């Protein structure tokens, strides 16, 4: 029993010493500090190892934003924020390819951007990147490979590329790539197809140009494809809706200060039959675009229900170049309907299985093989 009490006394002394140490480590002003500042100071003062202060800050910031319970608000470290800004600008420094990781662990080229350095070097969709700078990439993640291919504008990167049974090395000089936002093609019976990848920078400019081109080719009806479209800027969305819709309200929003804004359309409009393709990956401005055309009875909606987003966000840059993207307001359709958590149910529902869903996303099917496009074509023909 005495031995147990002796051991216990040593434990109590050690605990007491720890309490004293912590008390000494904290400055007299600690009572006015926030809990996070106090914890950070403690870790940097008494933690036995050398803490990674940047990692601590990123983790704390991410946890703080996550605690809001808002799926649309999120934290980005400085590197992620830089990529985010490039994405919103529809421009980035790279080689100009869209890729995926195959079951073999290597990087498969899905699309080669027109006018990009990869196209100039002779790369094609279907090529497989097996090594970067002579190092096999079979065991690396997609993100790790992308980070190795990325680099400063004007610098070269050496890739080992496999095409069917042939493997060759090519050197590509990285440069700024402008992402193509909108594309178009004539289908049949005077129907034009406009595919919109996102509503970020240059979306309105490119989309309106595609529409004008299709009209000049004889298009009398239009299908807008905003499947897999993550949304984007309000001003880009409003410009397109203003072109398409008659006079009236377009986008209604209320910000965190209670200030209400209503964007209006003028009397000019495109008065031809239209359809909009949507699915579960049509977010934000994409589903709003379809909802606005539907409410004005300007277009029939075809495809699958959207997710439902009724909040808009703004990115706030922090001192270290990181950012917090926070929901700062709510928006509704022209008739005042919120899409939050309910989304938009199409007029004509055409479900596809997961395999076909991904094949459509990657562009592996023609419009004749796409049941949702075909349903839109038939709806426009039926008039």
N, C-alpha and C positions, 0 to 999 in steps of 0.2 A: 504493500500500500504506500509506504514511504517513497519507494522508487517511482511509483506512478505519479505521486504528488510532485516529486522532483522534476520529472519529465514535463508535467503540466506547467510547472513554474517557468521552465525554459521557454515553452510555447507562448505563455502569456507575456513574458519579457520580450520575445521576438515580435509579437503582435503589437505590444505597446510601443516598441521602437519604430515599427512601421508607421503607426499613427503619428508619432512625433515627427518622423521624417516628412510625412505628407503635409503636416501642419507647417513645418518650416519652409517647405518648397513653395507654398502658396504665398503670393504677395498680399499685403494688407488690403489691397483694393479688390481682392478676389470676390468679396461679397457683392460687388457691383458687376461682376463679369457674368456673361451668359454661361449656361451649362456646357455648351460645346467649346467655348474658349477656355473654360476652366479645365475640362477634360484634356484638351489639346496641350495645355501648359503642363499638366501633370505627366502626360505621356512623354513629352519632350524633356522633362526634368528628371523623372525617376525611373523610366522604363530602362531595363538593363541593356537592351540592344539599341542600335541606332534606328529610329523610326523613319519611314518614308513619308515625309510631310506632305508631298504632293498626293500620294496614294490616300493618305488620311483625309485630305481635303476633298478629293474626288468622291470617296466613299461616303463622307458625311453629307456632301451636297446632294448626291444621288438619293441617299436615304431620306433626306429632308423633303425633296420633291416627291418621292414615292409615297411619303406619308400622307400626301394630300388625297390619295385614293382616286386620282383622276387619270384615266388611261391615256389621255391626250397630252398631259404635261409630263415632261421628262428632262433629265439633266444630261448634258454632253460635255465630255472633257475637251480640252483644247484641240486635240487632233480630230476628234469626231465632229466638232463644230466647224472646223475648216472644211471637212468633206461635205457637211450639210450645206454650207454656203455655196460650195461649188455645185452641188446638186440643184439647189434652188435657182442658180444662175444658168442651169442647163449647159454648163461648160466645166471642163476639168482638164488637167494635164495628164496625158497618158498615151496609149497607143491606138485607142479607138476600137475596142471590141467589147461585146457583151458575152459573158462567160457563165458557165456552171461547172460544178464539180461532178464528174462522172462516177459511176460505181467502181471504176478502176482506180479511183483516187487522183486522176489527172484532170487538168483543166480543159474543158471542151468549149470551142468557140461556137456561140449561138448566132451571133451577128457581127459583121464587120462594118463599121461606120463609113458612110460615103465621104470621100475626101480626107479620111484619116490616114496616119502613117502606116497602120497595119495593112490597109488596102494597097497602099503604094508599094509595100514590101511583098505583096502577093499572097497574103493570108486570105483564107476563105472560111465561110461557115462550115463546120464539120471538122476543121483542123483540131489537133489535140496538142496542147503545150505540155511537154514532159520534163523540161528542165529550164531553169533560169540561171544565166551566167555559168552554165556547165554543171550546175548542181541539180540532181534529180529531185523532183518536187512531189513524188508519189506519197510521201508520208506527211505532207503539210496540209493545213487547213486552207480553205479558199481565201480567207482573209490574209493569211500569211503569204500566200502566193501573190495576191493583189498588191500587198505592201512591197514585195520585191520587184514587181513589174513597174510600180509607180516610181516617180522620181521628179527631179527638176526639169523644167522645160529646156529642150536643147541637148539633153544628155542621152547617150545610147544605152540600150539594154539588149543583151544577147539571149535569144530564145531558141530552144530546141523544139521543133515542131514535127509531129507525126501526121502524115496524110496517107490513109490506107496503109500500105506496107512500107512506104518510104519515109525516112526521117532525115531532116536537114536542119542546119543552123541558119538563123537569120538575125540580123542586127537592125533594130528599129530605133529611130530617134524620137524620143518623147516630144510631144507638142500639145498645144491647147486644142481641145476638141470641143466643137459646138454640137450638142446633142440635137438631133432632129426631133422636134416636138410633135408636129402634125404631118401626116401623110394622107394621100388620097388616090383613089382609082375608080374608074368607071366599071360598073358591074354589068348589068343587063337592063333592057327596057328603060333606058334613060335614068337609071338609078346610080348615084354616086356615093361612094363610101369615104367618110372622113374619120380617120383614126387619130385620137388625141392622147398622147402618152401621159401628160400631166398639165397642170395649169400654172406652171412656174414661168420664169422669164421667157419672153418671146412667144408665149402660147397664142395670144390673140392675133399677133402679127402673122404667124405662120398659118393658123387655122383659117383666118379670113382670106389669106392668099390661096389656100387650097380650095376653099369654097368657090372663090371667083374663077379659079382654073377649071374646076369641074363644071361650073355653069357655062363657061366658054366652050367646053367640049360637048355641051348639049344635055347636061344633067337637068332633069325636071323634078327629081325627087332626091332626097338625101338621107343617108343613114349615118348617124354619129356613133362611133364606137368609143365609149369611155370605160370599158371593162379593164380591170387591173390598173385603173388610173387613181393615184393616191391623193389627188387634189392639188392645191397650190394657192396662188394669190387671188384675193378677192377682185382686184382691179382687172386682172386678166379675164376672169370669169364674166364680170359685168360688161366688158367691151364686146365679148362674143354674144352674150344674151341681148344686148342693145341692138346689135346688127340683125339678130334673128326675130326678135319679138316686137309687137306694136307698143304704143304708148301705155305706160303704167308702171307700177312698182316692180323692182327686180329683186333686190337684196335688202332685207330688213335686219338690223343688228342693234344690240344694246351692249355697251361696254361696262366695265367694272364700276365706273362712276355713275352709271345710270343714264348715260347719254345715248339717245336713239338716233340712228341714221337710216335713211331709206334711199337707195340708189334707184333712179328712174330711167326708163327707156323713152326714147323719142318716138314719133309716129311712124318713122320709116321701119320697114321690116322685110323679111324674106318670106313671101307668102307662097310657099310651095309645100307639098306633103313631106313630112319628116318622121324619122324614127330614131330612137336612142337605145343603144345596147348597154346594159348594166349587169353587174354581178356582185358577189360578196366582197370583191376587192375594188369596188368603186367607192371611194371615200370622199368626204368633205365636198370640195367644189365639184367633183364629178357627179355625185349623187344629187347635189343641189341643181346642177345644170339640167339633169334629166327631170327633176321635180318641177323646175320652173317652166320648161317646155310643156310638160304634162298639164300643169295648172292653167296655162294659156290655151290648152287644147291645140297646141301647135305641132305636137309629135306624139306618136304612140311609143310606149316604153316596152322593151323586149329583153328577156333574159332571166336573171335570178335576183332575189331581194338583196338590197345593199345593207351595209352594216348599221348605219345610223349615227351620224355625228352632228351635234347641234351647237358646238362651241368653237370659237376661233382662238388661235394662239399667236403669241408674239415671242420672239427670241430675245433675251436680255443678256448681253455680253458681260461677263464677270472679269475681275481684275487680272486673272491669269490667262485670259483668252478662252476660257470655257464659257458655257452658256446655260441658262435655264430657260426652257421653252414652257411657257405657262399659258393656260387658258385664261383669257382676259375678258371674254364676252360671249354672248349667245347670239345666234342668228336664226332666222326663220325664212320660209319660202315667201314668194310674193303675197300669198293669201294668209300669211302669219302662222303657218304650220311648222312646228319644230320636228326635225328628223331624228333628234337625240334618242338613241336606244331603240328606235322603231324602224328607221331606214325607209326605203321606198320599195314597195311591191310593184313589179312590172304589170302592165296591162296584159301582156302575153308572157306567161311563165314557160321557159324552156330550160329544164334542168339538164346538166351534163355530168357524167361521172368524173371522178378525180383525175383519171388518166387523160381523158379528153380535155378536161379543164386546163391541165398543164401543157398539153400539146398546142392548144389555142394560144396560151400565154407565150410559148416559145416560138410561135409562128410556124409550126410544123404542118398546119392544115391549110388548104386553099379555102376560099370563101364558099365554094360549092360543097365542101366537106364540113363546113361549120354550121350546125343546126340552128344556132341563134341568129346568125346572119341570114340564113335561108328563111327563118320565120319572119324576120323584118322585111325581107324582100317580098314575101307573099302578102304580108299585111299592107305594104304600099301598093302592090299590084291590085289588091282587092278594093283599095281606096276608101 
